[in-house]
Amino acid sequence: MSRGVLALDRFVLAVLGLVLLAAGGALVLWGLGRWPGAPDELDLAPLTTVPDTAAWPWALGVGGLVAVLVGLRALVAHAYRRRVRQVPLPGAPGGAPGGRLVLDLPAAARAAAQAMEREAEVEQARGHVVVDRGRTVVELIARVDAGADLARVRTIVDRTHVGLAAVLPPGTAQLRVRLDVRRARAENARVA
């Protein structure tokens, strides 16, 4: 999600919350009889004739179409995850003018995951790059056994971090490592 979508979400929720609080407060004041000048009863009889008008089906259709379009737009805005493919590398001195050096970030993430996977404590590892809150993040997901030595796993993660820091230009991306712990076989066994 982009910052604009997050800001819009927060604004809409704040307005909706304020409207609900105001309506709830008004109903409480009305119910307790502390709202001066408010009627004792509401007459909703004029609203019962609205569905009989000729424009009612059209109004419902347009309202439904607008609701569907707004809902689809919200789904697309929330489902879209920006991915970074390449980052520019600092050029070598004396390089060709107009030349461009780039680093393929997803390939670097996959290579880091493969390096983690070669260790005995890591059963499986995956790596990808996402943009999270405006920052590029290399995300590694590693599955380890429940009995794995956590000090050794931390050493593996630190070594992976140092390796990525050597490859990436400073300030390019942050590293996030998520460890998924596989349950022990005894926990997975079924009771007969």
MIMARZA-323508 format. One line per field, with one value per residue (C-alpha): residue number from 1; residue in one letter; x, y, z. Coordinates in Angstrom, 3 decimals. Layout:
BEGIN
seq = c(NUM ...)
type = c(A ...)
u = c(X ...)
v = c(Y ...)
w = c(Z ...)
***
This chain:
BEGIN
seq = c(1 2 3 4 5 6 7 8 9 10 11 12 13 14 15 16 17 18 19 20 21 22 23 24 25 26 27 28 29 30 31 32 33 34 35 36 37 38 39 40 41 42 43 44 45 46 47 48 49 50 51 52 53 54 55 56 57 58 59 60 61 62 63 64 65 66 67 68 69 70 71 72 73 74 75 76 77 78 79 80 81 82 83 84 85 86 87 88 89 90 91 92 93 94 95 96 97 98 99 100 101 102 103 104 105 106 107 108 109 110 111 112 113 114 115 116 117 118 119 120 121 122 123 124 125 126 127 128 129 130 131 132 133 134 135 136 137 138 139 140 141 142 143 144 145 146 147 148 149 150 151 152 153 154 155 156 157 158 159 160 161 162 163 164 165 166 167 168 169 170 171 172 173 174 175 176 177 178 179 180 181 182 183 184 185 186 187 188 189 190 191 192)
type = c(M S R G V L A L D R F V L A V L G L V L L A A G G A L V L W G L G R W P G A P D E L D L A P L T T V P D T A A W P W A L G V G G L V A V L V G L R A L V A H A Y R R R V R Q V P L P G A P G G A P G G R L V L D L P A A A R A A A Q A M E R E A E V E Q A R G H V V V D R G R T V V E L I A R V D A G A D L A R V R T I V D R T H V G L A A V L P P G T A Q L R V R L D V R R A R A E N A R V A)
u = c(0.000 1.157 1.214 -1.688 -3.882 -2.923 -3.691 -7.050 -7.902 -7.113 -9.060 -12.153 -12.053 -11.636 -14.603 -16.721 -15.790 -16.683 -20.028 -20.864 -19.866 -21.967 -24.967 -24.651 -24.368 -27.397 -29.441 -28.467 -29.382 -32.675 -33.496 -32.857 -34.989 -32.091 -32.160 -34.250 -36.654 -36.329 -39.625 -40.797 -41.474 -40.085 -42.554 -41.058 -44.259 -42.939 -40.052 -42.385 -43.502 -39.965 -39.685 -42.878 -41.377 -40.219 -36.638 -36.112 -34.790 -32.416 -31.169 -30.541 -28.745 -26.476 -25.809 -24.951 -22.657 -20.856 -20.470 -19.018 -16.572 -15.417 -15.009 -12.969 -10.774 -10.171 -9.295 -6.825 -5.242 -4.832 -3.653 -0.971 2.523 5.242 8.333 11.771 13.612 16.876 18.881 21.648 25.186 27.790 29.767 33.410 35.884 36.826 33.769 32.108 30.095 26.383 27.062 24.870 25.533 22.489 21.942 19.100 17.644 15.396 18.394 20.418 17.556 17.310 21.092 20.989 18.158 20.135 23.160 20.998 19.498 22.952 23.245 22.153 19.875 17.805 15.453 14.099 14.545 12.930 13.864 12.085 12.068 9.118 8.460 7.155 6.123 8.234 11.387 12.919 13.148 14.921 12.743 14.077 11.785 13.601 12.083 13.977 13.310 11.906 15.070 17.476 20.251 19.111 22.616 23.725 20.661 21.471 25.038 23.648 21.346 24.211 26.462 23.688 23.250 26.972 26.971 24.055 25.596 28.724 26.680 24.144 25.067 24.688 21.126 19.634 17.579 16.929 16.995 14.085 14.429 11.382 11.920 9.154 9.624 8.527 6.805 8.488 7.343 5.854 3.473 2.396 1.659 -2.007 -3.421 -5.142)
v = c(0.000 3.480 6.345 7.971 4.903 4.738 8.431 8.055 5.005 6.895 9.965 7.966 5.982 9.164 10.833 7.683 7.383 11.017 10.639 7.495 9.157 12.231 10.118 7.933 10.964 12.573 9.396 9.158 12.810 12.357 9.148 10.803 13.814 16.236 17.551 20.750 21.169 17.560 15.831 12.984 10.743 10.528 10.302 8.122 7.868 10.049 7.608 4.649 6.092 6.487 2.874 3.425 6.239 5.574 6.679 4.273 1.287 3.589 5.174 1.726 0.588 3.640 3.445 -0.252 0.355 3.166 0.936 -1.905 0.427 2.020 -1.440 -2.722 0.367 -0.125 -3.805 -2.967 -0.189 -2.477 -5.536 -3.789 -4.351 -2.350 -4.322 -2.993 -4.701 -2.824 -0.233 1.877 1.129 3.830 4.042 3.024 5.874 6.298 4.335 4.815 8.037 7.346 3.862 2.455 -0.165 -1.733 -4.430 -6.912 -6.834 -9.924 -11.935 -10.728 -11.716 -15.182 -15.629 -14.682 -17.168 -19.895 -19.126 -19.506 -22.724 -24.307 -24.239 -27.338 -25.409 -23.885 -26.301 -23.924 -20.231 -17.779 -14.222 -11.329 -7.531 -5.353 -1.693 -1.324 2.159 3.777 1.786 -0.969 -4.154 -7.403 -9.972 -13.439 -16.161 -19.141 -22.315 -23.859 -26.906 -26.388 -27.927 -25.715 -23.963 -20.328 -19.008 -20.749 -19.446 -15.911 -16.350 -17.425 -14.382 -12.048 -13.564 -13.139 -9.508 -8.830 -10.498 -8.400 -5.230 -5.958 -6.258 -3.450 0.216 1.977 3.017 0.994 -1.528 -2.920 -6.594 -8.354 -12.010 -13.983 -17.359 -19.914 -22.614 -26.075 -27.931 -31.003 -34.365 -35.321 -32.325 -33.349 -36.982 -37.936 -39.575 -42.877)
w = c(0.000 -0.731 1.731 -0.082 0.416 4.095 4.548 2.791 4.936 8.119 7.013 6.031 9.276 11.334 9.611 9.930 13.607 14.294 12.494 14.478 17.766 16.985 15.950 19.044 21.314 19.663 20.129 23.796 24.395 22.510 24.396 27.779 26.791 27.156 23.607 23.708 20.834 19.611 18.796 21.013 17.990 14.473 11.596 8.835 6.793 3.919 3.420 2.820 -0.532 -1.933 -3.279 -5.288 -7.372 -10.948 -10.254 -7.332 -9.388 -11.264 -8.051 -6.557 -9.707 -9.849 -6.108 -6.390 -9.368 -7.534 -4.456 -6.562 -8.346 -5.073 -3.530 -6.472 -6.382 -2.663 -3.207 -5.952 -3.869 -0.876 -2.790 -4.820 -3.457 -5.085 -5.877 -6.653 -9.483 -9.804 -7.922 -9.436 -8.319 -7.966 -11.198 -11.384 -11.832 -15.455 -16.589 -19.922 -20.137 -20.066 -18.734 -16.027 -13.393 -11.741 -9.135 -9.521 -5.998 -6.313 -7.519 -4.517 -2.203 -3.777 -3.507 0.179 0.742 -1.034 1.138 4.241 2.886 2.614 6.397 8.329 10.709 7.893 6.160 3.552 2.721 0.313 -0.496 -2.174 -2.189 -1.172 -0.508 3.024 4.204 1.521 2.296 0.194 2.242 1.354 3.086 3.815 5.152 6.633 8.032 10.934 13.067 16.565 18.009 16.058 17.937 18.022 18.623 15.434 13.547 14.713 13.452 10.066 9.942 10.907 8.242 5.652 6.710 6.358 2.924 1.702 3.119 1.074 -2.125 -1.674 -1.888 1.499 2.289 -0.567 1.377 4.811 5.709 7.380 8.339 9.417 10.995 10.622 13.223 12.145 14.928 16.315 14.955 18.333 18.086 14.578 15.500 15.642 18.690 17.893)
***
